[in-house]
């Protein structure tokens, strides 16, 4: 069924998200984020990956929990970014050290076939093809999706053997 806005049919776009947490109750942060994303007007969660435990990049010492979502939305990419930043703040995230500890991180990896490059948002996410903590959960739910590199998630995933970062299924 098509989505409607003001009695007009609005084209919905499929998007890929990467979620992570390494502060507080990491599982709870991810579960609440998934529920909250599904409650954003104009957003429907289509698929979610399992949760993976991953080694942190940068100065953080605690391991991250990561997962991926596939959503369908009638919101703009910038509208989604604003909502995701609001959810991160509600979870207790404060501006600070890049790649530092955080209760919640939500990255918009892909927004349909769109290419966006602003100071605040780059789509497809330019680093996704090099990050095992993004690729492993994405491979589970969207192996044919295109990344910034032009390759599919599956193609980028096949190169993971050379990446030393540890990604393990979280129980």
Residue frames relative to the residue before (quaternion, step in Angstrom):
aa qw qx qy qz dx dy dz
X 1.0000 0.0000 0.0000 0.0000 0.00 0.00 0.00
X 0.4251 -0.7137 0.4871 0.2694 3.62 -0.77 0.95
X 0.4793 -0.6438 0.5106 0.3084 3.54 -1.17 0.58
X 0.1995 -0.7835 0.5807 0.0959 3.57 -1.09 0.76
X 0.0277 -0.7563 0.6537 0.0053 3.51 -1.19 0.72
X 0.8274 -0.0681 -0.0125 0.5573 3.58 -0.61 1.17
X 0.6760 -0.5304 0.2589 0.4412 3.55 0.99 1.01
X 0.5989 0.5054 -0.3878 0.4852 3.61 1.21 0.41
X 0.4716 -0.6428 0.5164 0.3125 3.55 -1.10 0.68
X 0.1401 -0.7847 0.6022 0.0439 3.54 -0.87 1.04
X 0.4261 -0.7044 0.5034 0.2626 3.56 -0.85 0.95
X 0.2698 -0.7645 0.5687 0.1388 3.54 -0.81 1.04
X 0.2509 -0.7596 0.5901 0.1085 3.53 -1.13 0.80
X 0.3398 -0.7129 0.5708 0.2249 3.58 -1.04 0.78
X 0.0813 -0.8020 0.5916 -0.0123 3.54 -0.93 1.00
X 0.2627 -0.7320 0.6055 0.1690 3.52 -1.30 0.46
X 0.1077 -0.7937 0.5986 0.0147 3.53 -0.96 0.98
X 0.1781 -0.7297 0.6474 0.1293 3.51 -1.26 0.57
X 0.0965 -0.7962 0.5970 0.0190 3.57 -0.85 1.02
X 0.0303 0.8037 -0.5932 0.0362 3.55 -1.10 0.75
X 0.0041 -0.7774 0.6290 -0.0046 3.54 -1.28 0.51
X 0.0687 0.7979 -0.5988 0.0091 3.57 -1.08 0.72
X 0.6342 0.4619 -0.3392 0.5190 3.58 1.22 0.54
X 0.8238 0.1907 -0.1485 0.5128 3.57 -1.01 0.81
X 0.7393 -0.3185 0.2932 0.5159 3.55 -1.14 -0.73
X 0.2711 -0.8299 0.4694 0.1320 3.54 0.16 1.36
X 0.6489 0.5179 -0.3182 0.4577 3.59 0.94 -0.87
X 0.6628 0.5103 -0.2942 0.4624 3.55 0.92 -0.93
X 0.6268 0.5309 -0.3414 0.4569 3.60 0.96 -0.81
X 0.6835 0.4780 -0.2944 0.4666 3.59 0.89 -0.89
X 0.6628 0.5110 -0.3158 0.4470 3.60 0.89 -0.89
X 0.6602 0.4919 -0.3088 0.4763 3.60 0.96 -0.86
X 0.6333 0.5320 -0.3355 0.4509 3.59 1.00 -0.78
X 0.6464 0.5171 -0.3227 0.4590 3.60 0.92 -0.87
X 0.6587 0.4932 -0.3052 0.4792 3.59 0.93 -0.88
X 0.6748 0.5036 -0.2939 0.4524 3.59 0.91 -0.90
X 0.6243 0.5269 -0.3397 0.4661 3.58 1.01 -0.77
X 0.6649 0.5136 -0.2923 0.4569 3.58 1.00 -0.81
X 0.6838 0.4703 -0.2765 0.4845 3.59 1.23 -0.40
X 0.4727 0.6472 -0.4625 0.3791 3.61 1.24 -0.03
X 0.5129 -0.6475 0.4671 0.3155 3.58 -0.87 0.96
X 0.8151 0.2310 -0.1896 0.4963 3.56 -0.89 0.97
X 0.6644 0.4541 -0.3052 0.5092 3.60 1.26 0.27
X 0.0233 -0.7651 0.6434 0.0059 3.54 -1.06 0.84
X 0.3335 -0.7238 0.5672 0.2079 3.59 -0.83 0.99
X 0.2293 -0.7969 0.5504 0.0971 3.57 -0.72 1.13
X 0.7966 -0.0466 0.0832 0.5970 3.58 0.92 -0.96
X 0.0550 -0.7649 0.6378 0.0712 3.51 -1.23 0.50
X 0.4300 -0.6926 0.5189 0.2572 3.54 -1.07 0.76
X 0.5889 -0.4883 0.4707 0.4396 3.49 -1.34 -0.08
X 0.5207 -0.6225 0.4782 0.3356 3.56 -1.29 0.17
X 0.1513 -0.7866 0.5971 0.0432 3.54 -1.01 0.96
X 0.3123 -0.7094 0.5957 0.2104 3.54 -1.18 0.62
X 0.0308 -0.8280 0.5575 -0.0512 3.54 -0.80 1.06
X 0.5472 -0.5926 0.4816 0.3427 3.52 -1.26 0.47
X 0.4626 -0.6901 0.4736 0.2924 3.62 -0.96 0.74
X 0.3597 -0.6469 0.6158 0.2699 3.53 -1.32 0.45
X 0.7989 0.3161 -0.1977 0.4720 3.58 -1.08 0.53
X 0.8299 -0.3401 0.1932 0.3979 3.54 -1.33 -0.37
X 0.5230 0.6591 -0.4218 0.3379 3.61 1.15 -0.34
X 0.3177 -0.7726 0.5228 0.1699 3.58 -1.01 0.78
X 0.6713 0.4919 -0.3060 0.4623 3.60 1.07 -0.63
X 0.5101 -0.6571 0.4644 0.3041 3.56 -1.00 0.84
X 0.4271 -0.6847 0.5378 0.2441 3.52 -1.24 0.63
X 0.2292 -0.6566 0.6815 0.2279 3.47 -1.42 0.28
X 0.0449 -0.8092 0.5853 -0.0237 3.56 -0.89 0.99
X 0.0505 0.7583 -0.6499 0.0017 3.52 -1.27 0.50
X 0.3072 -0.7343 0.5735 0.1939 3.56 -1.31 0.12
X 0.1636 -0.7636 0.6175 0.0945 3.53 -1.25 0.59
X 0.1767 -0.6968 0.6770 0.1576 3.49 -1.32 0.53
X 0.0257 -0.8092 0.5863 -0.0267 3.55 -0.72 1.10
X 0.2476 -0.6902 0.6448 0.2159 3.51 -1.38 0.18
X 0.0413 0.8279 -0.5542 0.0759 3.57 -0.83 0.97
X 0.3073 -0.6997 0.6090 0.2125 3.50 -1.35 0.42
X 0.5075 0.6409 -0.4188 0.3954 3.59 1.30 0.06
X 0.5348 -0.5920 0.4878 0.3543 3.53 -1.25 0.44
X 0.6497 -0.5001 0.3896 0.4194 3.55 -1.26 0.32
X 0.6669 0.4837 -0.3043 0.4782 3.60 0.93 -0.85
X 0.6129 0.5436 -0.3431 0.4595 3.60 1.05 -0.68
X 0.6408 0.5040 -0.3140 0.4865 3.57 1.05 -0.78
X 0.6364 0.5381 -0.3318 0.4420 3.59 0.90 -0.91
X 0.6451 0.5183 -0.3178 0.4629 3.58 0.94 -0.87
X 0.6621 0.4977 -0.3024 0.4717 3.59 0.92 -0.87
X 0.6650 0.5033 -0.3103 0.4562 3.59 0.94 -0.85
X 0.6368 0.5088 -0.3298 0.4763 3.60 1.00 -0.74
X 0.6204 0.5334 -0.3351 0.4673 3.59 1.07 -0.70
X 0.6639 0.4941 -0.3003 0.4743 3.60 0.95 -0.87
X 0.6249 0.5297 -0.3374 0.4638 3.59 1.01 -0.77
X 0.6628 0.4989 -0.3029 0.4692 3.59 0.93 -0.89
X 0.6386 0.5253 -0.3252 0.4589 3.61 0.98 -0.81
X 0.6671 0.4857 -0.2942 0.4822 3.59 1.13 -0.64
X 0.6280 -0.5737 0.3245 0.4136 3.58 1.27 -0.10
X 0.4323 0.6982 -0.4742 0.3173 3.59 1.20 0.17
X 0.1077 -0.7764 0.6201 0.0329 3.52 -1.00 0.94
X 0.5808 -0.5620 0.4314 0.4010 3.59 -1.11 0.56
X 0.2649 0.7778 -0.5401 0.1823 3.56 -0.96 0.73
X 0.8553 -0.1519 0.1398 0.4753 3.45 -1.28 -0.65
X 0.4593 -0.6674 0.5117 0.2861 3.56 -0.90 0.96
X 0.8349 0.0971 -0.1420 0.5229 3.55 -0.95 0.99
X 0.4172 0.7120 -0.4630 0.3234 3.58 1.20 0.44
X 0.7301 -0.3922 0.3083 0.4670 3.56 -1.32 -0.06
X 0.0911 0.7943 -0.5968 0.0679 3.57 -1.09 0.70
X 0.4866 -0.6634 0.4797 0.3050 3.57 -1.03 0.75
X 0.8085 -0.0214 0.0396 0.5868 3.59 1.09 -0.67
X 0.0036 -0.7559 0.6543 -0.0206 3.51 -1.08 0.88
X 0.0249 -0.7842 0.6199 -0.0118 3.59 -0.79 1.02
X 0.0515 -0.8022 0.5948 -0.0066 3.57 -0.64 1.14
X 0.3291 -0.7006 0.6029 0.1933 3.52 -1.05 0.89
X 0.2102 -0.8223 0.5225 0.0814 3.57 -0.28 1.29
X 0.7939 -0.0576 0.0659 0.6017 3.59 0.96 -0.86
X 0.1362 -0.7564 0.6376 0.0526 3.53 -1.17 0.78
X 0.7597 -0.2687 0.1311 0.5775 3.54 0.22 1.31
X 0.7355 -0.3456 0.2970 0.5015 3.56 -0.90 -0.99
X 0.4093 0.7572 -0.4402 0.2557 3.58 1.30 0.01
X 0.1756 -0.7201 0.6600 0.1229 3.48 -1.31 0.59
X 0.0084 0.7926 -0.6052 0.0741 3.54 -0.70 1.16
X 0.0656 0.7803 -0.6206 0.0424 3.56 -0.97 0.83
X 0.1803 0.7433 -0.6186 0.1797 3.53 -0.38 1.33
X 0.6970 -0.4335 0.3422 0.4574 3.56 -1.29 -0.03
X 0.7565 0.4027 -0.1941 0.4774 3.59 1.09 -0.71
X 0.8190 0.1620 -0.0229 0.5499 3.56 1.10 -0.61
X 0.0121 -0.7611 0.6484 -0.0164 3.52 -1.01 0.98
X 0.0588 0.7877 -0.6054 0.0978 3.54 -0.69 1.17
X 0.4602 -0.2506 -0.8340 0.1728 1.56 -1.66 1.86
X 0.6441 -0.5337 0.3813 0.3936 3.55 -1.20 0.63
X 0.4298 -0.7631 0.4186 0.2402 3.61 -0.56 1.12
X 0.7322 0.4235 -0.2446 0.4741 3.64 1.11 -0.46
X 0.4258 0.7552 -0.4394 0.2352 3.61 1.22 -0.27
X 0.6790 0.5198 -0.2987 0.4238 3.61 0.91 -0.88
X 0.7156 0.4222 -0.2492 0.4975 3.60 1.26 -0.31
X 0.6701 0.5063 -0.2904 0.4586 3.58 1.23 -0.02
X 0.3804 -0.7499 0.5007 0.2054 3.54 -0.45 1.23
X 0.6548 0.5298 -0.3262 0.4291 3.60 0.98 -0.77
X 0.6452 0.4492 -0.3155 0.5314 3.59 1.29 -0.24
X 0.7075 0.5069 -0.2732 0.4097 3.58 0.81 -1.03
X 0.6498 0.5347 -0.3464 0.4146 3.61 0.86 -0.86
X 0.7031 0.4240 -0.2966 0.4877 3.67 0.75 -0.86
X 0.6386 0.5269 -0.3368 0.4484 3.62 1.01 -0.73
X 0.6102 0.5620 -0.3491 0.4358 3.57 1.02 -0.79
X 0.6267 0.5598 -0.3232 0.4352 3.56 1.08 -0.75
X 0.8174 0.2855 -0.1263 0.4842 3.62 0.92 -0.84
X 0.8236 0.0951 -0.0228 0.5587 3.63 1.13 -0.47
X 0.0115 -0.8594 0.5111 0.0082 3.63 0.63 1.04
X 0.7049 0.4682 -0.2681 0.4605 3.63 1.10 -0.57
X 0.4564 0.6975 -0.4469 0.3249 3.61 1.25 -0.10
X 0.4258 -0.7060 0.5153 0.2340 3.57 -1.12 0.77
X 0.2581 -0.7559 0.5882 0.1266 3.53 -1.12 0.81
X 0.7394 -0.4009 0.3103 0.4430 3.57 -1.36 0.10
X 0.6550 0.5400 -0.2989 0.4359 3.57 1.05 -0.81
X 0.5257 -0.6265 0.4096 0.4040 3.58 1.28 -0.32
X 0.6337 0.5078 -0.3394 0.4748 3.56 1.23 -0.28
X 0.5536 -0.5897 0.4625 0.3632 3.54 -1.29 0.28
X 0.6664 -0.4570 0.3902 0.4414 3.54 -1.31 0.24
X 0.6465 0.5342 -0.3186 0.4418 3.59 0.94 -0.90
X 0.6614 0.5004 -0.3102 0.4647 3.61 0.92 -0.85
X 0.6665 0.4804 -0.2986 0.4857 3.58 0.95 -0.86
X 0.6214 0.5544 -0.3244 0.4487 3.56 1.04 -0.82
X 0.6458 0.5427 -0.3239 0.4284 3.59 0.99 -0.81
X 0.6598 0.4953 -0.3033 0.4768 3.61 1.22 -0.41
X 0.4388 0.7478 -0.4289 0.2537 3.62 1.23 -0.12
X 0.4990 0.6741 -0.4358 0.3265 3.61 1.12 -0.40
X 0.6994 0.4684 -0.2672 0.4692 3.58 1.11 -0.65
X 0.6035 0.5497 -0.3583 0.4530 3.58 1.26 -0.11
X 0.3481 -0.7839 0.4811 0.1814 3.57 -0.69 1.08
X 0.5025 0.6732 -0.4307 0.3297 3.58 1.20 -0.31
X 0.3683 -0.7502 0.5175 0.1834 3.55 -0.88 1.01
X 0.0159 0.7646 -0.6432 0.0376 3.56 -0.92 0.99
X 0.0421 0.8107 -0.5778 0.0848 3.55 -0.58 1.20
X 0.5529 -0.5951 0.4697 0.3458 3.54 -1.11 0.74
X 0.2991 -0.7590 0.5564 0.1575 3.58 -0.84 1.00
X 0.2368 -0.7951 0.5407 0.1394 3.59 -0.80 0.93
